[in-house]
Amino acid sequence: MGHRERTERTERTGRTERTGRTGDIHVVGGGLAGLTAAITAAESGARVTLHEGHRALGGRARTAEGAYLANEGPHALYHRGPFCTWLARRDLFGPVVSVPPLEMLRFRFRRAGALRKLPPAALLRLSRRNPRTAPVDSGFLEWGTGQVGEEGARAASNFVAAALFHHDPGTLSARFVQERLHRLASLPPEARYPAGGWARLVERMAAHARGLGVTVETGSRVDTRTLGELARTGPVIVATSLDAARALLDDASLTWESGRTVLVDLAVRTRRGDAFIVSDLDAPGWLERFTAQDPSLAPAGEQLLQGQFAIGPKARRAEGVARAEALLDLGFPGWRDRTTWRVEALADGRTGAVDRPGTTWRDRPSVVRGNDVFLAGDQVAAPGLLSEVSFTSGLEAAMLAVKAVRQRSGSGVDLNRT
């Protein structure tokens, strides 16, 4: 059986067939990008060590410990995407939950300051447009206004901020925003949620990596000096935030625009009639009751709410908090007296890449950094929605790293064939 046939069989079944060890690969960062890269490289036969500076794996996919299992931000998997397919083939998907149909009847929208059951019809019409019809070079609001009028386009711009974490999606590339609007508003919904929080998914990926022979080192901080030492033993995949990668690689070119958003998580005592989601169509904002699909995230009799409210580069966190509280007043009456737990945070430049008019994902920092150093993460030149960018860049970085190892060893195997 040839290498290509073995690889294709592995992709079909999700079972790993080791093809013989070929060298050392170091992965710096234990989030989704790093775990994807480590698993992919190990499946190809490489010796892999994963270095994570934090005491726990997961990166931004970590879940809070304690009674309230809040993710770091309102995450979801999108089941039509490549990441879900890859997980399923390896039996890593695990228990996932989708939105109960009855809860969809509790989806609410803030329009002109009031809570409404339906969005503008123009928003729905725009969401059905094929993303390929949206131009790369125009802003979303300008293009959307020409399609359905300014009111519908502005509402769509604020709605899609749930998948962008950006304070003004209307100024971004129309193609970029429309791709996300089309998927966010799809019916039935694409969103799937790992039962028990994203930490359970991270645990399955980490266990699979260890089963493949990956050495996982937590609390292992890598700096510029130690990175150089690692690079002398084999290719290195830097799977960190772009800010961290810029410092680690001392490469000022590693920049790309991201969002800036206030995260508000709280638990409230259960009340009949609470909304499931409140989407703010007057400004970018989103609140979701995650226990609607997974009651295990909070103690019995309580509901876990998670929301994000994008703010501008000079705005203060208090602005996002105030908007969150205004949305809570509409969708969750009496929430102040019912609150049992609350956490707030500002996510600045760590919410994934956004593309301005005239740019696409191909213009972001390249996976290939030279000297057998490769980059992975959610602001790297790779396609996908949210965590899918981390996945696809991790996959590509791993294949390129394995190819580099084999070229060093003289095996002559070309991974571009797989």
C-alpha positions in Angstrom: 0.0 0.0 0.0 1.5 3.4 -1.0 1.8 6.4 1.2 -0.9 8.2 -0.7 -3.3 5.3 -0.3 -2.6 4.9 3.4 -3.2 8.7 3.9 -6.5 8.6 2.0 -7.7 5.6 4.0 -6.9 7.4 7.2 -8.9 10.4 6.1 -11.9 8.2 5.2 -12.0 6.2 8.4 -10.5 8.5 11.1 -8.2 5.6 12.1 -4.5 6.4 12.2 -1.9 4.2 10.5 1.6 5.2 11.5 3.9 5.4 8.5 7.2 5.3 10.4 8.8 8.1 12.3 10.6 10.7 10.2 11.9 13.4 12.5 11.1 16.0 15.2 8.5 18.7 14.9 7.8 21.2 17.7 4.4 22.9 18.0 4.3 26.0 20.2 0.7 26.6 21.5 -1.9 24.1 22.6 -5.1 25.7 21.3 -7.2 24.3 18.5 -4.6 25.3 15.9 -1.7 23.7 17.8 -3.7 20.5 18.6 -4.8 20.1 15.0 -1.2 20.6 13.8 0.2 18.1 16.4 -2.3 15.4 15.5 -1.9 15.9 11.7 1.9 15.7 12.0 1.8 12.7 14.2 -0.5 10.9 11.9 2.1 11.4 9.2 4.7 9.7 11.2 6.6 12.6 12.8 7.9 12.8 16.3 5.9 15.7 17.8 6.3 17.7 20.9 3.6 20.3 21.8 4.7 23.2 24.1 1.9 25.0 26.0 2.8 27.9 28.3 -0.5 27.7 30.2 -1.1 25.0 32.7 -4.0 23.7 30.6 -4.5 23.2 26.9 -7.2 24.8 24.9 -6.1 28.5 24.3 -9.3 30.4 23.7 -11.2 27.2 23.6 -10.8 26.7 27.4 -13.8 26.4 29.6 -14.1 28.0 33.0 -13.8 25.6 36.0 -16.4 25.4 38.7 -20.1 25.4 38.8 -20.5 27.6 35.7 -18.9 26.1 32.5 -18.5 29.3 30.5 -16.4 29.3 27.4 -14.0 32.2 26.7 -16.5 33.8 24.4 -19.8 32.5 22.9 -18.3 29.7 20.8 -20.0 27.3 18.4 -19.0 24.7 15.8 -20.5 25.0 12.3 -21.3 21.5 11.2 -21.0 22.1 7.4 -17.4 23.3 7.9 -14.1 21.3 7.4 -13.2 21.3 11.1 -16.4 19.3 11.9 -15.7 16.8 9.1 -12.1 16.3 10.3 -13.2 15.7 13.9 -15.9 13.3 12.9 -13.5 11.2 10.8 -11.4 10.7 13.9 -14.3 10.1 16.2 -13.3 13.3 18.1 -16.6 15.1 17.7 -18.0 13.6 20.9 -21.5 14.5 22.2 -22.7 17.7 20.7 -26.0 19.4 21.0 -28.0 21.6 18.7 -30.6 24.3 19.4 -33.9 22.7 20.4 -36.6 23.8 17.8 -38.8 25.3 20.6 -36.0 27.5 21.7 -35.7 29.0 18.2 -39.2 30.5 18.9 -37.5 32.5 21.7 -35.0 34.1 19.3 -35.5 37.9 19.7 -34.2 41.0 18.0 -33.7 44.5 19.2 -34.9 47.0 16.6 -35.4 50.7 17.2 -34.9 50.1 20.9 -37.7 47.5 21.2 -37.7 43.7 21.5 -39.2 42.0 18.4 -39.8 38.4 17.3 -38.7 38.9 13.7 -35.9 40.7 12.0 -36.5 43.0 9.0 -37.4 41.0 5.9 -34.7 42.8 4.0 -32.1 41.2 6.4 -33.4 37.7 5.5 -33.3 38.5 1.8 -29.8 39.7 2.0 -28.6 36.6 4.0 -29.8 34.4 1.1 -27.6 36.1 -1.4 -24.7 33.9 -2.7 -21.5 35.2 -1.1 -19.8 34.9 -4.5 -22.0 37.7 -5.7 -20.6 40.1 -3.1 -17.6 42.1 -4.2 -14.2 41.9 -2.4 -13.4 45.5 -3.1 -16.6 47.1 -1.7 -17.7 47.7 1.9 -20.6 45.5 3.1 -22.9 48.3 4.0 -22.4 50.0 0.6 -23.1 46.7 -1.3 -25.9 45.6 1.0 -27.7 49.0 0.6 -27.7 48.5 -3.1 -29.2 45.0 -2.7 -31.9 45.6 -0.1 -31.8 49.2 1.1 -29.9 50.8 3.9 -32.1 49.8 6.8 -31.9 46.1 6.0 -28.2 46.3 5.2 -27.4 48.1 8.5 -29.5 45.5 10.5 -27.6 42.7 8.7 -24.3 44.4 9.5 -25.1 44.4 13.2 -26.6 40.9 13.2 -23.5 39.3 11.6 -21.2 40.9 14.2 -21.9 37.8 16.3 -19.5 36.0 13.9 -17.1 38.9 13.6 -16.6 40.5 17.0 -16.1 43.8 15.2 -17.7 47.2 16.0 -18.5 48.2 12.4 -18.9 45.2 10.0 -20.4 47.5 7.4 -16.9 48.9 6.7 -15.4 45.4 6.0 -15.2 43.6 2.7 -18.6 42.7 1.4 -17.5 39.3 0.3 -15.9 38.6 3.7 -19.0 39.7 5.7 -21.5 38.0 3.3 -19.8 34.7 3.7 -20.4 34.8 7.4 -23.9 36.2 7.2 -24.9 33.5 4.8 -23.7 30.8 7.2 -24.9 32.5 10.4 -28.4 32.9 9.1 -28.7 29.4 7.5 -31.7 27.2 8.2 -31.6 24.8 9.9 -28.9 26.4 12.0 -25.3 25.2 11.4 -24.3 25.8 15.0 -23.4 22.8 17.2 -22.2 22.9 20.8 -19.8 20.4 22.5 -21.7 19.0 25.5 -20.1 20.2 28.7 -18.2 23.1 27.0 -15.3 23.3 24.6 -12.9 21.9 27.2 -14.4 18.5 26.5 -13.5 18.8 22.8 -10.0 19.9 23.8 -9.6 16.9 26.1 -10.6 14.5 23.3 -8.1 16.1 20.9 -5.4 16.0 23.5 -6.0 12.4 24.4 -5.9 11.5 20.7 -2.7 13.4 20.2 -1.1 11.6 23.2 -2.3 8.2 21.8 -0.4 9.0 18.6 2.7 9.5 20.6 2.7 13.3 20.8 4.7 14.6 23.8 2.5 17.3 25.5 4.3 19.7 27.8 2.1 22.2 29.7 3.7 25.1 31.6 6.4 25.0 28.9 7.0 28.6 27.9 9.0 29.2 24.7 10.8 32.5 24.2 12.9 33.7 21.2 16.1 31.9 22.5 14.4 28.6 23.2 12.6 28.8 19.9 16.0 29.0 18.1 17.1 25.9 20.1 14.0 24.0 19.0 14.4 25.0 15.4 17.8 23.4 15.3 16.2 20.0 15.9 13.4 20.3 13.3 10.6 22.4 12.0 8.6 24.6 14.4 4.9 25.4 14.1 4.0 28.6 16.0 0.3 28.2 16.9 -0.2 31.2 19.2 -2.0 34.5 18.9 -0.6 36.8 16.2 0.7 39.3 18.8 2.6 36.5 20.6 4.0 35.2 17.3 5.2 38.6 16.3 7.2 38.9 19.6 8.4 35.3 19.5 9.6 35.5 15.9 10.7 39.1 16.2 8.8 39.8 13.0 7.1 43.2 12.8 5.2 42.1 9.6 3.0 39.8 11.6 0.0 42.1 11.9 -3.6 41.9 10.9 -6.8 43.7 12.0 -9.0 41.9 14.5 -12.0 42.8 16.6 -12.4 44.4 20.1 -15.3 43.1 22.1 -16.6 43.1 25.6 -17.5 39.6 26.9 -20.2 39.4 29.5 -21.1 36.1 31.2 -23.6 35.6 33.9 -25.8 33.0 35.5 -29.4 33.8 36.5 -32.1 31.9 38.3 -34.4 30.3 35.8 -37.6 32.2 34.8 -40.2 31.1 32.3 -40.3 33.3 29.3 -36.7 34.2 29.1 -35.3 34.7 25.6 -33.0 32.2 24.0 -31.0 34.7 21.9 -31.2 38.5 21.8 -29.5 39.9 18.7 -29.1 43.7 18.8 -29.8 45.1 15.3 -29.3 48.7 16.5 -25.6 48.1 17.3 -23.3 45.0 17.2 -24.3 42.9 20.2 -25.4 39.3 21.0 -26.7 37.5 24.1 -27.3 33.7 24.1 -28.6 31.4 26.8 -26.3 28.5 26.4 -28.1 26.3 28.9 -31.0 26.2 26.5 -29.2 23.5 24.6 -26.9 22.2 27.3 -28.3 22.4 30.9 -25.1 20.9 32.3 -23.3 24.2 32.0 -25.0 25.6 35.2 -26.5 24.2 38.4 -30.1 23.1 38.3 -32.5 26.0 38.4 -30.0 28.4 36.9 -29.3 29.5 33.3 -25.9 30.5 31.8 -25.9 33.5 29.6 -23.0 34.5 27.4 -22.7 37.6 25.3 -20.3 39.8 23.3 -20.6 43.5 22.5 -18.1 44.9 20.0 -16.6 48.3 20.7 -14.4 50.7 18.8 -10.7 51.0 19.2 -10.9 54.0 21.6 -14.1 53.0 23.5 -13.9 51.8 27.1 -15.1 48.5 28.4 -17.9 50.3 30.3 -19.6 51.1 27.0 -19.9 47.4 26.1 -21.1 46.5 29.6 -23.8 49.2 29.4 -25.1 47.9 26.1 -25.1 44.4 27.5 -27.2 45.5 30.4 -29.7 47.3 28.1 -30.1 44.0 26.1 -30.5 42.0 29.3 -33.3 44.4 30.4 -35.2 43.6 27.2 -34.7 39.8 27.0 -34.3 38.8 30.7 -36.6 40.9 32.9 -35.5 41.0 36.5 -32.1 39.7 35.7 -30.3 41.8 38.3 -32.2 40.2 41.2 -31.8 36.8 39.7 -28.0 37.0 39.0 -25.9 34.4 40.9 -22.6 34.8 39.1 -21.1 37.3 36.7 -17.8 37.8 34.8 -16.7 40.5 32.4 -13.7 40.8 30.1 -12.3 42.7 27.2 -11.1 40.7 24.2 -8.8 43.0 22.3 -7.2 41.8 19.1 -7.8 38.1 19.9 -11.1 37.4 18.1 -10.0 36.3 14.7 -9.0 38.2 11.5 -11.3 40.7 9.7 -10.7 41.6 6.0 -11.0 45.2 4.8 -12.3 46.0 1.3 -9.7 44.9 -1.3 -8.3 42.1 0.9 -9.1 38.4 1.4 -7.7 35.7 3.7 -4.9 35.2 1.2 -3.5 38.6 2.1 -3.1 37.7 5.8 0.3 36.6 7.2 1.5 33.5 5.4 1.7 30.1 7.1 5.3 29.9 5.7 7.8 32.0 7.7 11.0 30.7 6.3 13.8 28.4 7.8 11.2 25.7 8.4 9.1 27.8 10.7 5.4 27.8 10.1 2.5 29.8 11.5 -1.0 28.8 12.5 -3.9 30.6 14.2 -7.1 32.5 13.5 -5.4 35.5 11.9 -3.3 33.5 9.4 -3.7 33.1 5.6 -6.3 30.3 5.7 -10.0 30.1 4.8 -12.9 29.4 7.1 -15.3 30.8 9.7 -13.9 31.6 13.2 -12.2 28.4 14.6 -12.1 27.0 11.1 -9.3 29.4 10.3 -7.2 28.0 13.2 -8.0 24.5 12.0 -7.1 24.9 8.3 -3.9 26.8 9.1 -2.9 24.2 11.6 -3.5 21.5 9.0 -1.4 23.2 6.4 1.4 24.1 8.8 1.6 20.4 9.8 1.7 19.1 6.3 4.4 21.6 5.4 6.4 20.8 8.5 6.3 17.0 7.8 7.4 17.7 4.2 10.3 19.7 5.5 11.3 16.8 7.9 11.2 14.3 5.1 13.2 16.5 2.8 15.8 16.8 5.5 15.9 13.0 5.9 16.1 12.5 2.2 12.9 10.3 2.0 11.7 12.2 -1.0 8.0 11.9 0.0 6.0 14.8 -1.3 3.1 15.6 1.0 1.5 17.7 -1.7 0.3 14.5 -3.2 -1.9 13.6 -0.2 
